[in-house]
Amino acid sequence: MDYLTQHDICKLLSPLTAVSNDPRCLGYPISLYLAHDFSAPSNSMLLFYHEQIEEKLKEAGLLEILRREELSCSFADEIHGVKYAFEWEWWDGQP
């Protein structure tokens, strides 16, 4: 997690929390905007937000680091009840 302390993470995330250009939510954090069911954004707008966030993370040098961490995390395994990789292995043909 050193990469988070080496960068000013608050400075990076601040512009990402208010990327919405919709006049209904101008000045609101995007998370609050997305929480409103009645004004759900279109898929194209969500893709636009996603691309903006990836661009900001790439500029800050964090995108690839976060992607590597995502691929190495064991969250999905723990959802399936497996905490350690060796628990996926079968010994003597038995699960």
N, C-alpha and C positions, 0 to 999 in steps of 0.2 A: 504494500500500500504506500510505499515511499513516493510513487509518482503523484499521489494526491497531495502530499506535503511539499513537494518540490514546485508545484504550480499553485498559483493563487486561485483555488477552486471556486471561491465565492465570486471572484471577478469573472471567471469563466461562466458560471451558471446563471448569474444575474440576467444577462441578456437572453438566455435561453428560456427563462421563465415567463417572458412577456413577448414572445415572437408573433403572437396573433395580430393580424391587421384588420380583423373584423370590427366594424364600428360599434357593434353591440357590446364588445368587451374591451375596448381600447383602454389600456391602463391596467386591466385585470391580469393576474398571472394565468398562463395557459392552462395550468392544472384546474383552476376554478372554472374557466370557460368550458373545459372538456367535461366537467362534472355535471353540467346542466343538460339533462336529457332532452329538453325541448329544443335546444340549439346545437344538436350534434353536428359536428363538422363533416363535410363530405370526405370520401376516401382520398380524393385528389388533394384536399387541403391538409389532411394528415400526412400524406406523402411529402408534401411541401415542407411541413414542419420537421419531419424525419430527416429530410435532406439538409435542412438548415442546421439541425443539431449535429448531424454527422460532419458537416463542413466545419463548424466551430470546434468540434472535438479534434478533427484532423489538423486544423490550424494550430491548436494548442499542443499537438503531439500526443494526444491521449487515445485516439480512436483505435489504433492497432493494439495498444496495451490493453484496453478494455475488451477488445474482441478476443485476444489471447486468454484473458482471465475468464471470459464467458465460456470459452471452449474447454477450459481446464476445471471449471467449477463442478462440484458434485451434487448440485441442487436437484437436478432431474433424477439422479440415482437415489437420493434420499427420499424423494416422493414415492419411488417404487420400493422403499424399504431396504435399500442397500446402502450401507454407510461406507464400506470399504470395497475397493475393486476386487479383492480376492473372494468376496462373497458371491460374485457373479460366476466364479469357477465351480465346476463340478468335480468332486473327488470320487473315484471308483464308480463313475457312472451314475452317481446319485446327486440330486440337487441339494 
